[in-house]
Amino acid sequence: MTGEVILEKDEYRKRLWSQLVETYSKVMYIYETQQQAANIKTNWHNGISIAQIVLTAVSSAGLIGVAIGKTYVAALVSSILAALSLGLNLYSKGAALSEAAARHRAAADGLWPILQDYISLLTDFENMDLDEIRAVRRDLQSRTEKQYLNAPRTNKHAYELARKTLKNEEGQSFEKGECDQLLPVELRNDNVQ
């Protein structure tokens, strides 16, 4: 041997398990970050739409001011509001926020089955031989890479929201017994003999 380190089978399995758990966690973060990015874009789109409606309604109300004799002030306010409305229209058209949100949701949707397959691999881990585990891992890595290559970029804000959801709010996890409560009564653990 020329400096090679050969790990015992048990030590190697522990390292393999650790890598799979870490990779699952990273994919979960990316999944949740894509979800948060979609929410951010959707909220911006909705906010801009409401602002456009309000600005259009208020700027057209300037006609009333013209009709009652306050023409200069009404025309000035109407012009400013119309310019703001036009600016929002141009921004929202160029930003394509709803389409961007849909791309983020599609990226998250593509990661969901991969996450479920990681959970299945971790569940079956002890009953699989090393070659089988490595083959499933390679397939999952390949599928994950394809999803990453097609996923839209996110930003720090979306990541921090994802982190808050996963760490502080325990998104994507359940309290002990919580899953059981979601099952029909006949399938709950207290009914299993």
Secondary structure as UniProt FT lines:
FT   HELIX           9..60
FT   HELIX           62..67
FT   TURN            68..69
FT   HELIX           71..95
FT   HELIX           97..124
FT   HELIX           125..127
FT   HELIX           130..150
FT   HELIX           156..163
FT   HELIX           164..168
FT   TURN            171..172
FT   TURN            176..177
FT   HELIX           178..182
FT   HELIX           185..187
FT   HELIX           189..191
//
